[in-house]
Structure formats: C-alpha cells, structure tokens
Amino acid sequence: MRRIVATWLVALSLLLGSVALAGPARAEQDVPEQWRSYWVDAFNDGIYTPDQVSTLIEDALAVNANVLIVQTARRYDCFCNRALYPRTDAAIDPAPYDPLDEVIAQAHAAGLQVHAWVNVNTLWNSATPPRAADHVFNRHGPTAQGRDRWLNKKADGTELQGVNAYIDPGHPDAAAYIVDAIRSLVRQYDVDGINLDYIRYPDGSSTTTHSDWGYNEVALERFRQATGHTGIPAPDDARWSEWRRDQITSLVRRIYLGMWEEDPAARLSVNAITYGFGPQSVGGWEATRTYAEVLQDWSGWLAEGITDTVVTMNYKRDWNPDQARMYSEWTEFLADSQAGRQGVTGPALYLNPVEGSLAQVREALTPTASGNVAAGWSGYSYASPSMDVAANGPVAERERLTAALTTGPDAPFADPAAVPGMEWKEAPREGHVTGQLALRDGTPLDQARITLRPLGGRGGGGAPQAVRTVTDGSGWFGFAHAAPGRYLLTVDLPSGVVGAPVSAVEVREGRIAQAPFAPFRPVR
C-alpha cells in the first residue's frame, strides 16, 4: 500500500513542481541550492525490496530531501548485480532484483539524486566468510599468503579487530582493485555520484597522535624503498605517518580522475572524520585526530580539488556541552575550508532527540564569522532518525523529524531546494593530466617523483607554477585541475633506471591529457 501511495505522491509532486530538482532542470526552477540528504545504510531496511525503496522515496520527499546516499558496496559485497564487487549475501529480494537499479529508477523519477555509498577500507565484519569465492576477503584475506594478502596490520602484528578486517591502502593491488570497482559502478549504473566511507586508516590506535596501522608487509617494503628506512618504523615516525597519509590522498586522487574518465558529471563525495575538538582548540588542522590518528587529509583534498563534496560525520550530542562545542567547531571549520568546492554537515540523528537535531540543522546552515556556510545537511541515518527510536519506533520518530524540519514559518526545509551545482564540472576551466610509468618488462615504476611545469614557466592563469607528485604502486600518477596550456613533465628516475624522463602534454578544459612516456629500462 505504501508503495502505491509513494508512486502517487511522486507523480503529484512532479506535477506541482514541488520536488527538489536534480540535474539540468534545476536552472529552470526558482529554488535555492542546498544539499539535503539521508545516509541510507544497508544493515537496516530501506533497499532490500522494491516496497522498501518506495517507502524510502516517500520519506525523502516528505522531508524535502534531494539526495540519497545509499550504501552500495558495504564490506566488499555489493547491493547490485553489475559491478566488480560480488553480489551481497544479505537477505535482499532474489535476483534479478538489483537494489541499486531500483533506487535509481524510483529516485530519478521523483527528482532525487542517488550517490552510491562505498566502504573503502573495511573488508569484512563477520566470523562467517562471504559465500562468493571471488570476494576479496576470500581471495586476499586471512588465508592468503605473500603479496596476495591485502590485510591491514597493526604494529603489534594484529590484523583483526574482533571479527573486523581491513584493507591496507598502501598495498598497490588493493588500491587498484578499489579504483576499478568504483569505476565499474559509475560505468554500469546511472549514479549521480560516489560517496566514499572509511577512506582512512582504522580506529583502535594506542594514542590519538598517530596510527598503529599500515604494517602490511608489501606496504612496509614500499616505504623502505621510498625512504631508505631500514627495519620497521615506529607508529609515531613522522615520515611513516606522512607516507601512509599520502597513500590515502593518492587513492582519492586516482578515484577522482578515474571517475572523470568514466563520467565527468559524476560527483565524488567523501565521509570525513571529526573526532574530538576542532582545529581551533587543538592547535590547527595537523594536530587533529583526523589528520594525525586516522591519517585523513580531507581539508587538503578540498584544497587540491580532488573531491567535489566533503560530508563531515559530525556525530555529536547536542545535549552534551563538550560535544556541542565540538559540533560547532567542526561546522565552522568545514564551512571555512570549502576552497571553492562544497562541504556538507552530517550530524548523527541517533544521538539526539528531534529537537536537538533541529538545532544542529539550524547551526549547520548559519554563516560563520567569515561569512561562509556549508553547502547543506546529511542526516545519519534514515534507519535511526532520533535517539528515541527504541521507545517510539523509527517510523514515528522519522515523522516527528520531518514535521520539525518542514512545518512552520521557521522550518529549515519548509520549501524544496536543488542540489548545488558543480561549476568546475558543468563548465570546466581546467583540465587534468594522468599517466603510468613502467619498465620494459611491465614492472611499475613505483614512487617516482614527477614535476608538471608550464612551458615558459607560466600556466594559463599567468602565475608561475610547478606541481609535483609521485607514482603509486602501479606506476600511475595524476595532476588535477591544471590551467589550459602546454606543460612539460619531468621524471626523477631512481638509481639504476634509464630512459627518456621528459614528456610534453597539452591540457584542455574539461579533458584528461595522457602523458606519453616510453617504458624505462634498468641498468644492467
């Protein structure tokens, strides 16, 4: 019955023009731009059946949302049928039912965007292994040996946290799989974007000032080759921390440019950590637990332009004074760090009563002292709309939240809104450069330094610039958002490798230029 009602409401909303529009139709409507979304997790009801999807759409329309962040790749299992990830073992309707297809079809008909939520570094979380033989846990988890073992490891040798297993982003084969799997989602499905979760190192370190993770043997050997370090680095070794943080940033960069190759209009968003107090209280960004403990530099990703939207997991209790201050500090920092991209504040609905969540929405949409404001709001989560769910049930609490957000003259979501546009993608003024370096036998040239320099010493904007990066474990490199013009690429070849280390490319607006390097050869 609810599915019938939902379909009727969708049709009526479209007829009346009251749906928050996504895509090109946005410009034809006199509605403000403001991101409003629910995270829809795959551990609870929401996408397991077509009827659940219809209810989800109905509830999203009721709150005047315009985006659904739908968990698609949960623990390297997919709530979909056409991706590199194997289909989930969860109790979804049997094939040919495809949850992602169903959500996209119903959501797009209602004017809602769909962003496929992908867990990046969380591999598995059960004592029972997945049924699919090609699941990464079965192929590259506890039973794998040598280079085939992709598991992240702590300095003390621990690989599992209870039944939780993680991928080490410093392992080149793991990173390549992650990129390929995400690209398969963009290629196979009409998603509006990809949302990256757990794009960081795991929790559970011994302090808040460094990470104990990253000790996969392949990752360790790469670090030694890059730095000349011998032995095993201490968790608080500054070079080791920087190297591990760079692995995450390199992965984000490669996903961003890989998605651009598949669909330049697809949005990349990342779920951002906001542990503890904000940079204002702890001595700056690099002193935060986000940067130091879980090695996630989302502020840097915004500055580089390798993510379109940062959605902070600003999970704080409004009724706790210390946590209320944390929420305020991170809300302010996000708004002031957008750097021409977009920040969305994502509070935890399950930690607050409806009244507290309403207060957090209002604060998130209030300009900072610098005059900046976040691009919008995302509620975590659809399944747990308030801390009172246990007493009253999710349906009743979701209805209360909807009423609080949409009813009355001061209701923040009383009227529809459009998803904010992305000028840098819709009308790009810059281009990108990618390439891959290898030896003649196909061995990747790992961690080679490359400089991108405008010919004549100036870029299209007229300012001197030279940008440097390093290849990842597959020899891949990328430069995002370079001004149009001719550029020279120079490789600092490692000792014992020879070849032509210089190449030229032409950067064009909205395009990716492929850097043509011939294979190098080792000196015998």
N, C-alpha and C positions, 0 to 999 in steps of 0.2 A: 504493500500500500504506500509506504513512504517513497518507494521508487517512482510510483505514478505521480505522487504529489510533487516530488522533486522535478520530474520532467515537465510538469505543468508550470511550476514556478520558473524554471529556466526559460521556457517559451515566453511566459508573461514578462519576465524581466527583460529579455531581449526586445520584445515588442515595445515596452515602455522606455527603453534606453537607460534602464537604471542599473545595469551591470557595470562594474569597474572594468573598463576595456583594456585588453592586452594587444600589443602589436600595432600595426599601422593605423587601425581605426581610431586609436587614441587621439590623434591630432584633430579628428573631426568632432570631437565632443568637448564641451566646455566643462571639463572636470579637472581638479588638481591632480598633480602627480605625487603619489605617496605609496610606498611599498607596504602591503598588509598581507601577512601570510600566517598559516599554520604549518608547523612541522607535523607530518603525519608518519608516525613510526610504524614499523612492520612487525612489532611484537604484540600489537593490540589490534582490535577491529578497526577497519577503515578501508581496506583494499582487498580483503580476502574473497569477496564475492561481488558481482555487479550490483546487488542491492546495497551492500555496504558503501560502495562507491557513490551510488545515488544519494544516500544519506549524507555522505561527506560533502558532496557538491551542494546539497541543500543547506547544510550548516555553514559552509563557507560563504554562500551568497547571503545568508541571513546576517552575517557579521560584516558584510561589505568587504570581504577579502578580495584580493586579485591574484594571489599566487598560492599554490600548494607545493610545499617541499615534501616530496613523497619518497620515503625510504625504499630504494630500489635494489641496491646491492648492499645487503645487510652485513653479513660476515662472509664475503666472497660467494654468497649464494644470491641468486637474482630473482626478484619478483617480476620476472619477464621471461620470454621464451627465445628471444633472438639477440643474444649477446655472448661475449666471450665467457662470462660467468655462467656456471651451470644453474639450471632452474632450482629454486629453493625446495627444501623438504617440508616447509611449513604447510599447514592444512588449508591451503588455498583451494578454490574450486579446481577440479581436474582440467588438464589440457583438453581442448585448445584454449581454455581461458588464460588470458595474459593480463595480469593486473595493470601493468604499465600502459598497455594499449587501451584498456578500459578507462583508466583515469584520464588519459589524454583525450579520448573521444568525448567523454562526458564533460570534462573541464573546458575544453576548447569550445564546445557547443554553448557553454554558459559564459564564455568570455574570460575564463580563468587561465592563467599560465600554469604550466607544470614543470617543476625542476626536479630532476632525478637525484635523490639524495644517495650518495655513495660513501660508505665507510672505507677509508683508505688503508689504514694500518692495523685494523682489528681483524684478525684472521678467523678465529673460531672461539666459541664460548660454551662448549658442552663436552662432557666426558664421552659422549657418543659421537663418533666421527660422522661427517656427512655421507649420504648414500652415494653421491656421484663420484665415480672413480677419478674424474678429471678435476675435482675440487682441489684448490691449492693446498688445503690442509692435508689431503691425502697424498698429494704428489710432492709437496715441499715442506711438510710439517715434521713432526717428531720422528717419523720413520725414515726420513730422507737422510742421505749422507753427503758429505763434502759440499761442493758448490750447489747441489740440488736442495740443500737445506736453507730455507729463506727465513727461518725464525729469528726474531729479535731476541737478544740475550742481555741479561744484566751483568754487571761487573763481577758479581759473585757466582756466575755460571747459571743462574736461574733463567729458565726460558718460559715457564708457565706461571701465571699468577692465578692460583686456584685452577680453574679449567680454561682460563683466558689465554689465548695465544695471539702473538702479534707478528707482523711483517717488519723486517728491518729495511727502511728506505735506502740504506747505504749499500744494499745488495743490487747490482745492476740488473740482474734478471728479474728480480721482484719489481723494480721500478718500471722496467719495460712492460711487464705484464699489466701493471696498474694503468699505464698510459694507454695501452692497446685496448684494455677492457672498457675504459671510459670512452675512447673513440668509437668503440663498437656500439655503445648506447646512443651516441649522437648520430651515428651513421644509420642505425636501424630504426630509430624512433623519432617522432616529431616532437621532441622535448624542446622546451624554451630555454633550458639551461641545465647545468650540472651543479650540484651542491656537494662540496667535499667536507666530510666529517672525519675526525681523528687524523687530520693531516698534520701530524706532530709525532713526538716520541711519547711513550706511555707514561701514565702516572706511576706512583709507587716508588719514587726515588727516596734515598735516605735523608735528603735535605731539600729545601726549596731553592737552593742556589745553583744546582747543577742536576744533570740527568745521569742516572746509573745505567741507562740503556744504550744500546747501539753496538754491542760486543759480538755480533755475528762475525765469524772468522773471515768471511770474504770482505766484509766492511772494514774490519781491522787491518787487513793486509793492504787494502786500498789507501787507508790513512797512512800507513807506514811508507808506502811508495810515494805518496804526495808530499810528505813532510820529512822523511828521513828518520822518523822516530823509530826507536828500537824497543822491543818489548810491548807491554800492554799499558796504554795511557791511563792515568788516574781519571775518575769521573769528573774531577774539577779542573783538569788540564784545560787551559784556555784555548789552545789550538785544537784540541779534540772537540771541545764544545762548539767552536766555530765551524769545524769541518762537518759535524753532524747537522748543525743548523743549516748549513749550505746544501746538504742533501735534500732537505725538505723544500727549500726555496727552489732548487734546481728542478725538483719534481713538479712543483706548482707551475713553474715557467714552461716546462715541457707539455704539461696538460693544457695550459692556456693556449699555446701556439698550435698544439695538436688539434684542439677543438676548433681553432680558427681555420685550419685546413679543411676540417670536415664541414663546418657551418659557421661562417664568420658572424652570424647574428646570434648564435647561442651564447648565453651568459654563463660565466664561471663565478660561482659564489663559494665562499669558504666559511665554515663554522669556526669562530675564533674564541680562544680561551681568555677568560677574565678572572683568573684566580686571585683571591686576596684583594688588597687595596690597589688602587690605580697608580700609574706612574707619578702622579702628583705627590703621593705620600711616601713612595719607596725610593725616590732618588732618580727617577727617569725610566724610560722605556726599557733600557737594557738591564735594569735591576728588577724588573717584574718577574714573577714566576712564569708568565707566558714565554718570555724570551729566554730566561735562564734555566728553568726547570724542564719545560716540555719542548723547548727549542723551536718555538713557532714565531716567526717574524712577520706577523700579518700586517703590521704597520709598514714594514719595508715593502711588502707585496703591493700595497696600495700605492706607495710612492713610485715603484717601478712600473706600475700599471699592468701587472701580470695576474691580477684578479679584478673582476668588474665590481663585485659586491662582497663586503665583509659583513657577516651576520654574527654579532657577538653573542656567545652563550652567557649572557649576563644574569646568571641564576642566583638571585639574592632575595632574601626575605625582607619585604618592605617593613615588617613589624619589628625587625631587629635593628637597633640603631647603627651598629658597626656595619652590618650588611647593607643597610640603606645608604650609608656613606660610600661603600664600595660601588654600589649600583650607580650612584651619582658621578663618581669619579670616572668610571669606565664609560658611562654615557657621554660625558663631556669629552673624554679623550678620543672616543670614536668619531664624534661629530667634527672635531678639530683635526682629525688625521685623514680625512677622506681624499685629499690630494687630487681632486678632480674626478674621483670615482665615487662610489656610494657605500655608506655604512648603514646597516640596519640593526637596531637594538632588539635582542631576543631574550626577553625575560622568561623565567620559569613560572608558568601558571600554577604548577602543582605545589609550589612552596608558599603560595599566598592565597588569602581569601579573595573573592572577586573585587572587593573594594580596594585591596592592596594592588591588584593587577591594574585596575583602572588608574590609580595614582601613578604607577610606573609607566603606563602608556602616556599619560599627560606629560610626565617628565621627559620621556624619550623624545617627544615631539616639540619640546620647548627649546628655542635657540640658546646657545651657550653665551658666555660673556663676550666671545669673539664674534658673535652673530651667526654661528654655524648651527645647523640642525641635522640630525641623522635623516637618512632618506626614508625611514619608516620603521615598521614594527613586525616582529615574527613571534608568535606565541608557541612556547613549548609546554604542552603539546596538545594536539587535537584530542587525544585519548584521555588526558588528565587536565581538564580546564580549570581546576582550583584545588586547594588543599582540603576542601570539604567534600571531595568526591566519595570518600569512604562512607561518609554519613548520608549523603543525599543522592549519590549516583552521578555518573558522567553526563547523562542527558539533561538532568535538572540543572546542574552547575554550568553546563555549556549554554543553556538557555538564559541563565542569570547573567553570565558573562556577555552574551550577545546583547541583552537588554541594556546592560551598563554601558557598553561601547557604542550603541546605536540609537538609544532613546533619550530624548530630551534636547533642549537647545544647546547645551554644552557638551553633548556626547561627541567624542573624538572621531568616531566613524559613522556619524549620522548620515553622511552622504557618500556616494561612490567616489572612488579615486582610481586613477590609472597607474600602472606600473611605471616608475620613472624610466625615461629613455636613456640610451647609451650613445651619446653623440660620437664618441670615439669609435663606435662600431657602425652606427647608422650613417654617418657622414665622415669617414676617417680622413685625417690629415697626415697620418703617419703610416709607415709600413714596418715590416719585420724582416729579420734575417735568420735563417737556420742552416745547419749543415751537419755533416758527420765525418769524422776523421778516423782513418783506419790504416793499418799496414797492408802490404800487398797480399798477405795470406788471409786477410779478413779480420785480423785481431784489432779490436777497437783501440784507438789512441786515447787512453783514459787520463783525465785530469791534466790535459794540455791547456796552457794559457793562450787565449786568443784576444786580440785587440781589434776593435772596429773603429776605424778612423776616417772621417770625411776627407775625400780628396781635396787638397788645398787647405786642409786643417779646419774647415768650417762645414757645418751641417746646413740643411735647408733653412733653418731658423736664423742663420747668420752668426751664431755663437760658437766659439771653439769647443770641440767636444771629442773625447776619445773614451770609449767604453770597453771594459774588459770583462771576460768571463772565463770559465774553464769547461772542458768537455765533461760529460758524465760518464758512467761506467760503460756505456755503449758507444762512446765517441761522439755523442750528439751534443750540439751547442745551439743556443738561440739568443738573439737580441730582440727585445720587444720595443716597439714604438720609437723607431728612428725616423728622423725627418727625411722627406724625399731627397734623393740625390745619389751621387756616386760615392762609394765607400771602398776603402782598402782594408782587407782582413789580413792580419799577420799572426802566425802561429809561432809560439816559443817552443821549438822542438826539444824534447827531452834528450839527454845524453844518449848516444848510440842510435839515434834515428835521424835519417837524412831524407831530403826531398824538397819540393818547391813549397816554401812556407807562406807564400803570399798569393792572394787572390783578390779580385775586384767584383763588386756587385752593384746593381742599380736598384735602389729602394724606391718603390712606388706606393702611392696612397692605397691603403687597404689590402695590399698584396704581401705575400711572403716570398722573399728572394732566397733562392737556394744557392749557397756558396759552393762554387766548383773547386774542390781540392782533389788532386790526384792522390792515389794511395802512396803512403810513405814506405820506406824500407829500412830495416835495421842494418847497422854497420856490422859486417862480419869480421 
